[in-house]
Amino acid sequence: MAYEEARLAAAGRPDLKPTWVALEDNSLGYDVLSYTLDVAGTETPLHIEVKSTSTGSRRMFVTRNEWKVAMSLAEAFALHFWDLPTTALSVLRVPDLQISIPIDQGQGQWEKVQVALPR
């Protein structure tokens, strides 16, 4: 939340505040509703799923619902992966994740997938 608030303020829009929507509804497929800004400063909603690790492992799980939402939102979706020992942030978009997402075959459907991030 602090990162998004600082990002929006640095872009000249301190009036825009992200909302931690997962506090009220964990089924949305994302955790934070924030904004992207075009060159004129006009805001567009940005739906952010937040993942983290405190073990140094650059792995996370993505659920089928999170992926479905990511695909439906396309450019309006981002996944923030926080490496807590270093506080490093990796921002991933749908194309970054797509290579790790399995394809349903026959009657089988995946429920969650482990995604490994490069170092």
C-alpha positions in Angstrom: 0.0 0.0 0.0 2.8 2.4 0.9 4.6 1.6 -2.4 1.4 2.4 -4.4 0.7 5.6 -2.4 4.3 6.8 -3.0 4.2 5.9 -6.7 1.0 7.8 -7.3 2.3 10.8 -5.3 5.5 10.8 -7.3 3.5 10.8 -10.5 1.8 14.0 -9.3 -1.5 12.4 -8.1 -1.3 12.2 -4.2 -5.1 12.6 -4.2 -5.4 9.0 -5.6 -5.3 6.4 -2.9 -5.1 2.6 -3.4 -7.6 0.4 -1.7 -6.9 -2.9 -0.1 -10.0 -4.6 -1.5 -9.0 -8.2 -0.3 -9.8 -7.1 3.2 -13.5 -7.1 2.3 -13.6 -9.8 -0.4 -10.8 -12.4 -0.9 -12.5 -13.9 -4.0 -11.8 -11.0 -6.4 -8.6 -12.4 -7.8 -6.5 -9.4 -6.8 -5.7 -7.6 -3.5 -5.3 -3.9 -4.2 -7.1 -1.5 -6.5 -4.8 1.3 -7.6 -4.3 3.4 -10.7 -2.1 3.8 -13.7 -1.6 7.3 -15.1 -1.3 8.4 -18.7 0.9 11.3 -19.8 -2.0 13.7 -19.1 -2.3 12.4 -15.5 -5.6 10.7 -16.2 -6.1 7.6 -14.1 -7.1 4.1 -15.1 -7.8 1.4 -12.6 -5.0 -1.1 -11.9 -5.8 -4.4 -10.2 -2.8 -5.7 -8.2 -2.3 -9.2 -6.8 0.3 -9.2 -4.1 2.6 -12.2 -3.4 5.6 -12.3 -1.1 8.3 -14.5 0.3 10.4 -14.3 3.4 12.5 -17.3 2.6 14.5 -15.9 -0.3 12.8 -18.4 -2.6 11.6 -16.7 -5.8 8.5 -18.9 -6.1 4.9 -18.3 -5.6 1.5 -19.9 -6.3 -1.0 -18.5 -8.7 -4.6 -19.8 -8.4 -6.9 -20.5 -11.3 -9.2 -17.6 -10.2 -6.2 -15.2 -10.0 -5.2 -16.2 -13.5 -8.8 -15.9 -14.8 -9.0 -12.4 -13.4 -5.6 -11.5 -14.8 -6.6 -12.6 -18.3 -9.9 -10.7 -18.2 -8.2 -7.5 -17.0 -5.1 -7.8 -19.3 -3.3 -4.4 -19.1 -5.3 -3.4 -16.0 -3.7 -6.2 -14.0 -0.3 -6.5 -12.3 1.2 -9.0 -9.9 3.6 -7.5 -7.3 6.1 -10.0 -5.9 7.9 -8.8 -2.8 11.1 -10.5 -1.7 10.9 -9.5 1.9 14.4 -10.3 3.0 15.6 -7.7 0.5 12.4 -5.7 0.0 12.9 -6.0 -3.7 9.8 -5.7 -5.8 9.2 -7.5 -9.1 6.2 -6.2 -11.1 4.8 -8.9 -13.4 2.2 -8.5 -16.1 0.1 -11.1 -17.9 2.7 -11.8 -20.6 5.4 -12.4 -17.9 3.2 -15.0 -16.2 1.7 -16.7 -19.2 4.7 -19.0 -19.9 4.2 -20.6 -16.5 0.5 -21.2 -16.7 -0.5 -24.8 -17.6 -3.1 -25.6 -20.3 -6.1 -27.8 -19.4 -6.1 -31.1 -21.2 -9.0 -33.5 -21.5 -11.2 -33.2 -18.5 -8.4 -32.1 -16.2 -8.2 -28.6 -14.9 -5.4 -27.0 -12.9 -6.3 -25.3 -9.6 -3.0 -23.6 -8.7 0.4 -23.5 -10.2 3.8 -22.8 -8.8 5.7 -20.0 -10.6 9.4 -19.6 -10.3 10.8 -16.1 -11.0 14.3 -15.5 -12.3 16.9 -14.0 -10.0 
